[in-house]
Amino acid sequence: MRLKIVLIWFFLSFWLGLKSQGYVITGLDLLEDKKYIEVPFQFINGHIVLDVNFQGIFDVKFIFDTGAQNVVLFEKSYVDVFGIKAERTITLRGADLIGNIQANIVRNISMKLEGSKMVERDILVLPTNFLKMEEIIGVNVIGIIGAEFFRNTIVKIDFDRHVLTVFNPNKFSDKVTKGFEEVDCEFLENKFYINSRVRINNNGEYKNLRLLLDTGAAMSFLINTNSDTTLTVPDKLLPSILGQGLGGPILGYIGKVDQINLDTFNFPNMLTYFQDDSYIIVGDRVDQRNGLLGTQVLSRFTIFVDYFRGRLFFKASKKYNKDFKYDLSGMTLHAFGPKLNHFFVKAVLDNSPAQEIGLEAGDEIVRIGFWGAWRYDLEGLSSLLAKKPGKKLEIVIKRKGEKITKQIVLRDLFRD
């Protein structure tokens, strides 16, 4: 199955104890005295990727993640080169409940988004880049920008124009949200939890679920099955990789849910991910949620995220009723190489088209269809494997130095 990464880490919601310095107000410092600024982004493999100037020297890329609290740097070398000392070290525990790592809190790092002024933020620095997000997304990202970065502002996410508009709430008029629907939600520690109604099977009852608004999750929905003892699962489930933890891949399942309702917005027959964890620990607090809402759904809306008053506004885009595409091959691909335009098979699903033709984890994809794999990016290659059931593709792989030609027939794995 095509990997849909969700960064489920306890530390992503860890509160660094950030403080305003002098009279600078976090978030508003991005704007100076402007009413708003526009920050362009790339939407790559379901992730909002921002161009960031780091410390006035490095032009790098970060993911904007509403499900995270702070700025997290994957590549320690970007602070080491400046000889910056950490204020303190903290122990982080992974969402896989297996491992711990020591990470550093570093203060007053200069960061500039395109369209904004340079600001200073406190960041969390990982000791090593074990997440390897570049393999998963297909573009070199070095960290995450969480909600704290935009604290005290209103952020409009326009997935059609690929622009974040950051507003000063003191100069913001609600007339701007005309035509939008305010979504029922709760606002806690700079994160939004949407109140939804979900019916798992067509003969079941609706359940009220609390879903985290998570632009860091390149998936549709995820439900934590143990968060409510009355929750059921679909009759047909397939194993899936949900994310990366300290102990390796975080495993779960994928299946189709009969109906998911977000106020007046309805999603029938929805491909949904399932995880057994009943809670996520945030520091010494239990984050009580039933799951999350990711970018496969969020990208069908234009969204106002009001970090000042704790409100959410949604407006459906032209893509709202567009069919959801998902992998029909049964294999997960990762990117590698200096240009991230070489690809290997990370995992193969049992009883899938990929397994049936003998593909294995570790195989390098050399050619697919008429073109060499190097002509694609990871998103383009994954889209090719989600075209339509019955499509035949010739695939050339390299295994232990030998090239092997295969033919795969794409199939909907959820149809009997």
N, C-alpha and C positions, 0 to 999 in steps of 0.2 A: 504493500500500500504506500501511496505517497505520504511522506512524513509531514505532519502538521505540527510544528513545534510550539509548545507553550512553555514558557520559562516559569516553572512552578518551583520557586525557591523561597525558603523562609526569609533569606536576607533581602530579597527584593522589596520587602515591605518593612524592613528594619528601620527604625527611626534613629537618625544620626544625631538628633538634638541640634539641628541647624538653627542658627540665630542670625537675625538681621544685624549688620554691622553699621554703627552710626545710625543715620536716618534712612538708610537704604532699605526699601521694602522688597522682599523677595518676590519676583514675578514682575512687579511694576518697574523694576530697574531695566527690564528688557525694552521698555517703551520710551524711556526718558519722559518727555511731555506730550508724546503723540497720543492720539485717540486710539490708534491701532497700528499694528505692523503686519505684513504678510511674509510668511516663511514658506518657501517652496519645499516640497518633499518628493521623494520617489516612492512609489508603492511597488515593492519587490517581494514576490513570493508571499504576499499577505502581510508584509511588514511596512510600517511607516518609517522610512529611512531619511534622516536629516543630515545635511552637510554641516559640519561644525569645525570652526577654527579653534584649536586647542592650544592654550598658553601662548597665543599670538604667533605660533610657529607651524604647527601641524594642521593640515587640512584633512579631516578624517570623517568617518560616518558613525552615527549613533542611531539606535532604534528608539522611537517614541513609544513608551509603554505606560498606558494609563493604569495598568494593574500593578505597577511598581511604585514605590514611594520616592526613591532617591536616584541620583546618578550613580551608575555602577560601571567601573572601568575594567574590561577584561584583560587588557594588555598593560602590565605593570611597567614595562619599559618606558612608556610615555610620561611617567612621573620620575622614574629613576634617572633619566637623562638630565633632568634639571636639579638633581640632588635634593629633591624635596623630602623632608622627613615626615613620617606619619605622626599624627598626634597621639594615636593609640591603636592598639590591635584588639580585634574582637573575634570571638569564635562563632562561626556560622555553621548551621546544621542544614543539610540538604533535605529537600522535600521527599527524597526517597527513604529518609529515616536511617540511612546507612552510615554516611561519613560526616566528618567535621573538617573544616579548614580554618586557618587563621587569615583574616583579611584586615587591611589597614584603612583607617579613616584619615583622609588627607584634606586639609582645609584650604580654602581660598584659591581654588583652581580657576583660571581664566578660561571662559568659553564664550564663543560668539556664533550664533545662528545666522544664516543668510537673512538679511533684512533687519536684524536686531543690533543693538550695541553690545559691546563686550561686557560680560557680567562675571562675578565670582561666585562659585558654588563649592560646597563641601561634597566630597565624593567618597565612595567606597571602592577600594582597589583590591581586586582578586590577586592572589599570589601567582597564578598561572592561568592561561587561557584554555581550561579544560572543556569549556562549552563548545568551542570551535564553531561558532555561529556562521562563519564564512562558508563552511562546508554545507550547512543546512539551507542558507539563504541563497548562496551563490554570489555574494558580494562581500567585500571585506568591511565588516563593522567591528568597532573596538569597544562598544559599550551600549548602555541603555540610559536614556533620559526618562526619569520617572515624573510623577505628578508634581512633586515638590518644586521642580524647576519652574513650573508655571503657576505656582501658588499665588492666590489673590487676583488672578486674571480670569478672563473668559476666553476660551479657545474654541474657534470654529474649525471643524475638520471637514474639508471639502474634498471628498475622494474623487470627484469628477475632474476638478481643476488641479488636484494634487497640491493643495495649498492649506497651510494652517494660518488662520487669522487670529492674532492675539490682541484682545481688547482690554483697555483700561475700564474696569467696571464703574468707575466714577463718571465716565464720559460715554457710557453705553446706554442706548435706548432700547427698550423691549420691542420697539417697532421693527427692529432688525430681525426679530424672530417671528414676524408675521408669516403665517402659512406653515409654521412648524407646530408640532404637538409636544407639549411638556409630558415627559415620561415619568411614571410613578417610580421613584427611587429613594434610596437612603444614601446619605453622604457621611462617611466616617473616615477620619484620618486621611483626608484628601483623595479618597477612592469612592467610586460610585457602585452601588448595588441595586440592580434593577429588579423590581418585583414583577414576576412573570407567572403565567399559568401554563402548565405542561400536561399533556396527556400522552403517556408512553405508547399504549396500545389502543386500537380503535374501539375496543369494548371496555376500556378502563375509565376511571374518573380523572378529572383534572386535579392537579396538585399545584399549590402555590410555592414557587421556588424563588430563591434569592440569588441572582446571578451577577457576578463581578463584571463590570465593563472593562474589557481587557484588549487594548490594541496591540499588546505584545503576544497575543495568541493567534497564530495563523490557522484558525479553524472556525467552524460554525458555532457549535455549542459544546460544552463539556458539563456533564452531570456527575457529581460525587455521590455515588449510590448509597454509601453508608451514612450520608448526612441526614437521612430521614428513613426510619425503619419501615415506612409504608411504601417506599419507592420500589417499583418493579423495573425490569429491563425488557427490551424487545425480545421477541421469540428467537430472532436470528442475530447473533453477535459474531464479530470477527476480531481476533487479537490485533492490537495496534500499538505503536510506540508513541507515547504522548509527549515526551520531553527527555531532557538529559539531566541526570542527577550525579551526585558524587560517586555513587556506586555503579554508574552506568545508565543505560536507558531506563526510563520510567514507563512501565507497561500498563496497558489498559485495554479497552475494547471499543469497537465502533459498531453502530447499528442505526436503524431508522426509527425515528420517533413520530408518532401519528400527528401531533399538533403542538406547536409552541406559539404562545400568544404574548406579545409585548404591547400591552394596552390594546390599541386598535390594529396593530400590525400582526399579521398571522403568517406562520410558516408551516405548511402541511408537509408530511412525509419527509422530515428533515434528517439528514445524516448527522448523527450526534456521537460524541465521544463519551466514554464512561470510565470513571476511575473509582477504585474502592476506598480511597482515603476519605475519612469522614470529616476531617478538619485540616486546616493549615495553621501552624503555629506562627505568630508574629511576636517576636520577643518572648514575653511571658504571657501573651494574650492569645486566646483561641479565636481565629477568624471564622465566625460562623457563617458559612455560605453553602449553597447547594450546588454551585458550579460557576461557570463563566460564559460570557458572550464574547466571541472572537470576531476577527476582521472579515471572515467570509460572509457574515451577516452585516456587520457594521458598515462595510464598504458599500452597501446598498442604500445608504442614507447620507445626508449631510447632517452634521451633529454639532450642536453647541454644548460645550462642556463648561459649566459655570463653576469655577473653583472658588468664587467669592461668596455666592449665595447657596451653593450646593444644589444646582438644578441641571437637568438634562433636557434638551430639545432635539427631536428627531424630525426629519423631513425625508420621505421616500424619494429616491432618485429614479431615473429611467431604468436602472438596473434592478429595481426592486423585485419584479416578477420574472427576471431572467432565470433560466434553469441553472441549478447548482451543478458544477462540474467536479468530478472526483476521479481518482486514479482507477483505471480499469485493467491494470497489468498485474497488480499484486506485488510490486517491488518498490522499495524505497531507494532513492538515488541521493548521493552526496556529491559535491563538487570538490575538485582539488586542482593543484597546479598554480603557477604564478598568476595566471589570468582567470583562474577558477572556471576554465572551460574544458576541463577533463572531468569525467564522471565515473563513479564506481557504484556497484550495487551494495547498499548497506545491509539490507534485509530482504528476505523473500517470504511471502505469506504462503502457508500450506494450502494446497488444493486451488492454487491460483494459476492463471495463464503463465506467469513467469516460472513457477515451479514445474508446471507440466512440460515446458520445453527445456528444462534442465538448467535454468539460470541459478547461480549461487552467490551468496554474499562474498564480496571481494572481486567479482568479475568487473573488468573495465569495459565500459560501453565505447566502442570505437566508431561505429556507424549505426545510424538508425534511419530507415527509409533510404532516400537517395543521397543524403548528405552525411559528411563526417560529423561526429558528435561535437567536435571543437567549434563548429559553426553556430552552435546553440549556446544560450545561457541556461542555467538550471531551471528557471521558470518556463522557458520555451520548450525544453525537453519534457518537463513534467506535463505541460499542457498537451503535448503530442500524445502522451499516454492516457489522456482523459478525453479523447476525441469523441468516439461513439462505439457502442458495442458492435462487434463483428468486424471492425476494421483490422486488416492484416498489415503487419509491419515487419520488414526484414531487419534483423538486428545482428551486427557483427560485434562480438566481444573478444577480449583478450584475457586468457587465463593461463597463468604460469608461462607467459611468453608466446603462447600459441593462439592464433586467431581462429575463432569458431563462428560459423554463420548459423543463425536461428531464425525461425519465423514465429512471431507471436500473434495470437488472435485476441484482441481486447474483449473483455466480457464484464457485464455488470455482476459483481460478486454477491449482490443482495437479491438477485432473482433466482428462483429455483429452476 
